[in-house]
Amino acid sequence: FAGQASLAYADLLLSGGETDAATVALDRAERLGASGAPLFTLRGRVLAVTGDVNGAQTYFDRATGADPAYAPAHLEKGLAYVQRNLPDQGVRS
């Protein structure tokens, strides 16, 4: 449960704009056993917020690959496509 708690904490930090602290919390979550679509989606969100849309897209792809039914990953993936001026792909994802 500690890994999941760290994921939730990272999400809270990211919501407050604290990207560096969110990255640290995500690293901790991973060390504590968190993995899969929620982790990859949050890592992608951190990268998107810091301007690395291509890096974010990679993590969103990993998230949808890890769990094709994880809706937040598909949303973020679509938004990243739109940010990259690829709206048609964004709608399809």
C-alpha positions as CSV (number, residue, x, y, z in Angstrom):
1,F,0.0,0.0,0.0
2,A,3.0,2.3,0.5
3,G,3.6,2.5,-3.3
4,Q,0.0,3.4,-3.9
5,A,0.1,6.0,-1.2
6,S,3.2,7.5,-2.9
7,L,1.3,7.6,-6.2
8,A,-1.5,9.5,-4.6
9,Y,0.9,11.9,-3.0
10,A,2.7,12.4,-6.4
11,D,-0.7,13.2,-7.9
12,L,-1.4,15.7,-5.2
13,L,2.0,17.4,-5.6
14,L,1.5,17.6,-9.4
15,S,-1.9,19.2,-8.9
16,G,-0.2,21.8,-6.9
17,G,2.4,22.4,-9.5
18,E,5.3,20.8,-7.6
19,T,6.8,18.8,-10.5
20,D,10.1,18.1,-8.9
21,A,8.6,16.8,-5.7
22,A,6.1,14.8,-7.7
23,T,9.0,13.1,-9.5
24,V,10.6,12.3,-6.2
25,A,7.3,10.8,-5.0
26,L,7.0,8.8,-8.2
27,D,10.5,7.4,-7.8
28,R,9.6,6.4,-4.3
29,A,6.4,4.8,-5.4
30,E,8.2,2.7,-7.9
31,R,10.8,1.6,-5.3
32,L,7.9,0.6,-3.1
33,G,6.4,-1.6,-5.8
34,A,4.0,0.7,-7.7
35,S,3.9,-0.1,-11.4
36,G,1.6,-0.2,-14.4
37,A,-0.7,2.3,-16.0
38,P,-1.3,4.6,-13.0
39,L,2.5,5.1,-12.5
40,F,3.2,5.6,-16.2
41,T,0.3,8.0,-16.6
42,L,1.5,10.2,-13.7
43,R,5.1,10.2,-15.1
44,G,3.7,11.2,-18.4
45,R,1.7,14.0,-16.8
46,V,4.8,15.4,-15.1
47,L,6.7,15.4,-18.4
48,A,3.7,17.1,-20.2
49,V,3.5,19.8,-17.6
50,T,7.3,20.5,-17.8
51,G,7.0,20.8,-21.6
52,D,8.4,17.4,-22.7
53,V,5.4,16.3,-24.7
54,N,7.3,13.6,-26.6
55,G,8.5,12.1,-23.4
56,A,5.0,12.3,-22.0
57,Q,3.6,10.5,-25.1
58,T,6.1,7.6,-24.5
59,Y,4.8,7.2,-21.0
60,F,1.1,7.4,-22.0
61,D,1.8,4.7,-24.7
62,R,3.4,2.6,-22.0
63,A,0.3,3.1,-19.8
64,T,-2.2,2.1,-22.4
65,G,0.0,-0.9,-23.3
66,A,0.1,-2.0,-19.7
67,D,-3.7,-1.6,-19.2
68,P,-5.7,-0.9,-22.3
69,A,-8.8,-0.3,-20.1
70,Y,-7.2,2.5,-18.0
71,A,-9.2,5.5,-19.1
72,P,-7.0,8.2,-17.6
73,A,-4.1,7.1,-19.8
74,H,-6.2,7.3,-22.9
75,L,-7.4,10.8,-22.0
76,E,-3.8,12.0,-21.4
77,K,-2.6,10.3,-24.5
78,G,-5.2,12.0,-26.6
79,L,-4.5,15.4,-25.0
80,A,-0.8,14.9,-25.8
81,Y,-1.5,14.3,-29.4
82,V,-3.6,17.5,-29.5
83,Q,-0.7,19.4,-27.9
84,R,1.5,18.1,-30.6
85,N,-1.0,19.4,-33.2
86,L,-2.2,15.9,-34.1
87,P,-5.9,16.2,-33.3
88,D,-7.1,13.3,-35.4
89,Q,-4.8,10.9,-33.6
90,G,-5.9,12.5,-30.3
91,V,-9.5,11.7,-31.0
92,R,-8.7,8.1,-32.0
93,S,-6.7,7.5,-28.9
